[in-house]
Amino acid sequence: QVQLVESGGGLVQPGGSLTLSCAASTSIFTAYRMGWYRQAPGKQRELVATIISDRNTNYADSVKGRFTISRDNAKNIVYLQMNSMRPEDTAVYYCNAAHIIVASKSFWGQGTQVTVSS
């Protein structure tokens, strides 16, 4: 079992920046592909970005060039740096840990609200 605790959500103005953090309780952090997903009201949960390593990342087209995912394997933390934010980025953001080999080992955080509004 992996526990994930997100932090860093809040209210930001359009064009602003915000950084989300997700701390994972596991001794084998590097065995997991870490990801951020989001769910807006009335919509399905969607992928934002995932990371296995700095050279192995994946982004949704809607956030490419604006968001950056990174991980600190020494601290068991994954980050999502969000720049040039738009009202359509408003959603609950969830952290996910998916085991690279055992697909059934997938864990979710409780979510953190991000609101982009003036």
C-alpha positions as CSV (number, residue, x, y, z in Angstrom):
1,Q,0.0,0.0,0.0
2,V,1.3,3.4,-0.9
3,Q,-0.1,6.5,0.7
4,L,0.0,9.7,-1.3
5,V,-0.4,13.2,0.2
6,E,-0.9,16.1,-2.1
7,S,-0.3,19.8,-1.2
8,G,0.0,23.1,-2.9
9,G,-3.5,23.7,-4.3
10,G,-5.3,26.9,-4.1
11,L,-6.6,30.0,-6.0
12,V,-4.5,31.6,-8.7
13,Q,-5.2,34.3,-11.2
14,P,-5.1,33.5,-15.0
15,G,-1.6,33.7,-16.2
16,G,-0.3,32.8,-12.8
17,S,1.7,29.9,-11.5
18,L,1.3,27.2,-8.9
19,T,3.3,24.2,-7.8
20,L,1.7,21.0,-6.5
21,S,3.6,18.4,-4.4
22,C,2.8,14.8,-3.7
23,A,4.7,12.8,-1.0
24,A,4.6,9.1,-1.3
25,S,5.1,6.6,1.5
26,T,7.0,3.8,-0.1
27,S,10.5,2.4,0.2
28,I,10.6,1.7,-3.5
29,F,9.5,5.0,-5.0
30,T,11.5,4.4,-8.1
31,A,9.4,1.3,-8.9
32,Y,6.4,3.6,-9.6
33,R,5.4,5.8,-12.5
34,M,4.1,8.9,-10.8
35,G,1.4,11.0,-12.4
36,W,-0.9,13.9,-12.0
37,Y,-4.5,13.7,-13.1
38,R,-7.4,16.2,-12.8
39,Q,-11.1,16.2,-12.7
40,A,-13.2,19.2,-13.4
41,P,-16.9,19.4,-12.3
42,G,-19.1,17.3,-14.5
43,K,-16.1,15.8,-16.4
44,Q,-14.1,12.6,-16.3
45,R,-10.8,12.4,-14.7
46,E,-8.0,13.1,-17.2
47,L,-4.3,12.6,-17.4
48,V,-2.2,15.7,-16.9
49,A,1.3,14.3,-16.8
50,T,3.3,11.3,-15.8
51,I,7.0,10.6,-15.1
52,I,9.2,7.6,-14.8
53,S,12.4,9.6,-15.0
54,D,13.5,13.0,-16.2
55,R,13.9,11.6,-19.7
56,N,10.6,9.7,-19.6
57,T,7.7,12.0,-19.2
58,N,4.3,12.3,-20.8
59,Y,2.0,15.3,-21.0
60,A,-1.6,16.0,-22.1
61,D,-1.6,18.2,-25.1
62,S,-3.5,20.9,-23.2
63,V,-0.7,21.4,-20.7
64,K,2.4,20.9,-22.9
65,G,4.7,23.9,-22.7
66,R,3.0,25.2,-19.6
67,F,3.3,22.4,-17.0
68,T,6.3,20.5,-15.9
69,I,6.4,17.3,-13.9
70,S,9.4,16.3,-11.9
71,R,10.4,13.9,-9.1
72,D,12.8,13.8,-6.2
73,N,13.6,10.2,-5.7
74,A,15.6,10.9,-2.5
75,K,12.6,12.6,-0.9
76,N,9.8,10.4,-2.5
77,I,8.1,13.5,-3.9
78,V,6.6,14.3,-7.3
79,Y,6.0,17.9,-8.3
80,L,3.8,19.6,-10.9
81,Q,4.9,23.1,-11.8
82,M,2.0,24.9,-13.5
83,N,2.7,28.1,-15.4
84,S,0.5,30.4,-17.6
85,M,-2.5,28.9,-16.0
86,R,-6.0,29.2,-17.5
87,P,-9.5,29.1,-16.1
88,E,-9.9,25.7,-17.8
89,D,-7.1,24.3,-15.6
90,T,-9.6,24.6,-12.7
91,A,-10.1,21.1,-11.2
92,V,-9.3,18.7,-8.4
93,Y,-5.8,17.4,-9.0
94,Y,-4.9,13.9,-8.0
95,C,-1.6,12.3,-7.6
96,N,-1.2,8.7,-8.8
97,A,1.5,6.0,-8.2
98,A,1.4,3.1,-10.7
99,H,3.8,0.3,-10.3
100,I,5.9,0.0,-13.4
101,I,5.7,-3.9,-13.6
102,V,2.6,-4.8,-11.5
103,A,-0.2,-2.8,-13.2
104,S,-2.7,-3.7,-10.4
105,K,-0.6,-1.7,-7.9
106,S,-2.1,1.7,-8.5
107,F,-2.7,4.2,-5.8
108,W,-4.4,7.6,-5.6
109,G,-4.1,10.6,-3.3
110,Q,-7.1,12.4,-1.9
111,G,-6.9,15.3,-4.3
112,T,-6.2,19.0,-4.0
113,Q,-8.4,21.8,-5.5
114,V,-6.9,24.2,-8.0
115,T,-9.0,27.2,-9.0
116,V,-7.9,29.6,-11.7
117,S,-10.0,32.8,-11.5
118,S,-9.7,36.5,-11.4
